[in-house]
Amino acid sequence: MTPHNKAAAGRRPKTAGEGAPAKQDQLAAFTVEPTAHLTTNQGVQVPDNHHSLTAGPRGPTLLEDFILREKLTHFGQERIAERVVFARGAGAHGYFQAYKSMSQFTCADFLQDPAQRTPVFVRFSGMTGSQGAADTVRDVRGFAVKFYTQQGNYDLVGASLPVFYIQDAIKFPDLAHALKPQPHHGMPQATSAHDAFWDFTSLMPETTHALLWTMSDRALPRSLRMMEGFGVHTFRFINSQGDAHFVKFHWKPKLGAHALLWDEAQKIAGQDPDFHRRDLWESIEGGDFPEWELGVQMVAQDKEHSLGFDLLDPTKLIPEELVPIQKIGKLVLNRNPDNFFAETEQVAFHPGHVVPGIDFSSDPLLQGRLMSYTDTQLSRLGGANFHQLPINRSVCPFHNLQRDGRGQQAIHRGAAAYEPNTLGNGSEFRVDGASAGFQSFAQELDARKVRGRSADFDDHFTQARLFFNSQGTVEKEHIVAAFRFELSKVELPAIRQRVVDNLAHVDEKLARRVAEGIGADAPDARAAAGRAGYHEHRIGMVLDEAPSLAMASGVEGSARTRRVAVLVADGVDSASLKPVQQAIEQAGAHCTVVAARLGTVTSASKRQIVVEATFANRPSVLFDAVLVPAGREGIDALARNGDAVHFVLEAYKHGKALCTIGEGARLLATLGLEEGNAGGVPPSGVVIAQVPPLNTGDTTEALQIAHRFVAAIARHRHWDRPGLDAVPA
């Protein structure tokens, strides 16, 4: 059992439990269970799965071996085309439950009754890489939710960022071609750090706002469970009277939004490319069900032009300071898929899958997506009947006159496959302008045909500046470092210079600092403004900063589900370790014992402690915090082990919570924090207990240590530590 699986096995067992998705029953009818013997697709028992049928022991294989032919034929057809973008994904089942009735604003069934639990399937994905890419690359991530409602399936196809790179779907193929590996050599994989992407974006100023988000910590989530989701586009809520409100959708993780450091992300990609999907799977398997709250920002139809920017522009967001987010329900993921291909890979999302009470806006990117997704599913899933696959099938009855086609699973009864008809049930069947069913909003339209956008769309920098101004000092440093890293991979100096010149319209200091790190000339905003395709129509914002856009500021969070490494060696003081470890786990965190080798270590009191991971196979970047217990002999061994010292120093450098008891502080010696020389108050997030609790049965001191450590873990990161750049890790 791996340390990952062991950690999951030690927690609450997986169970469908209260609120189990009703969708499970639908899928169960199509489940293929293992039996005592193998069969062909026709149910014929296979006598031997190791030898083909041959003409004698050394003769040629016979063509009549239908068992061999069927097996090889199916194997050659097992793969389907991967998604052009968002190819690498992870999914889970769960449910959505409204907090209150939203009937005042929408007649959508799943938002009416707080007692109702609507089954869902959620798929998270990376936009850029192929199916074999690493999880922790810098990227936009998909956050798609399929609601199996009683009015039909509703797909909220969102992302981890609230804004997108382009304003019109006609540019999406260009964006994807620029973002993907360069066509002449197929590199680099799953990164935007190459000439093609930055060439495109430097010539498209509308990408600037999304670029700032992508270069921020938001593009490196610590976990899918700690990642926000956004509907990106502006939609409409419509109530039963036909009244409409513009609406923006938000998913807020209950564990808070937290990020990895870029240094961590790169190392994790090598240590565990499946870091995010493994974390999601094990959390659900162990009973730590991920939760998000669904929030909405609603704007009345007559207030559409009151915010200082265009609601139809997908490169813009509505700051929470202008329109607060209302929390209207919760999303809980409580069951892993039974089969990755049948569920996660074959699930088909479409932004055009809406239900009564939810309608589109005229967002030009959204309008184009409504056209493209069906073509994608037809190509990827092999025909027009992809909606009949169990993972895509609605839970409510459906009746239409679409027939036949590849992969048809339904047996349609009756003589009439057309409408109107009288052959179906003996009376006339006609669907012609009924008031029931989906009703589009009666929007007044400008009748002129044009190729162009409103001048309001040409303000490309105001919100990018708002985002940058709203970041904390450390977050701004990370943005500068991200631009420097990405652009350092760009070979053509002219492209690097164009990006720097564009950034001068966001923040002159940001542009200058990026330029200094990549050998570019000083930023020249006038040069950017003079290029073809540049448009300037700043309409201004009433805000200079929006605290809601910052990720790290003021985050306290929770220690629940956090992973704590407990470093041990022979001679560890188990008496001081046990009560602290128990208190940490009671707070909802999960401890893993890490040592130089697997097996057991012997404590100072001769107890055997099982080692679950090693410094090599689970380094510090895979943990959220580190605990070093007391025990002079054990600490002597750890202090002589370079991997153990590096483990602690690396966690310190990455701003993670650390707790040392007694002699354990010696592993911080290079930082001047060794035992007996803590110099007063230790750095933020470092708990140094000078004297280990005595083995007297009184756990008061141990609980106090654990309480301080848990509080430090809950902060996620401690950026205000001195001299981090000098830490040798």
Summary of the structure (lengths in Angstrom):
residues: 729
radius of gyration: 28.7
end to end distance: 30.0
largest distance: 93.1
contacts: 2281
relative contact order: 0.10
helix: 32%
strand: 17%
